[in-house]
């Protein structure tokens, strides 16, 4: 039987502050984006994109609000 690795995932070896920030942004999702609006209590993207795929779009994608550090 193969022994399980005790190594951490690659992202865990970075700067702890950046790791926590990335986790908070992922947890907040569209709530931290300038291009989203709240409609009937649900965050809706005005660009028609879905989180986290919107993060790959450099022109219309995820843009942090000022209060979220953007």
Secondary structure as UniProt FT lines:
FT   HELIX           10..13
FT   HELIX           16..28
FT   HELIX           29..32
FT   TURN            34..35
FT   STRAND          36..39
FT   TURN            40..41
FT   STRAND          42..45
FT   TURN            46..47
FT   TURN            51..52
FT   HELIX           53..56
FT   TURN            58..60
FT   HELIX           66..68
//
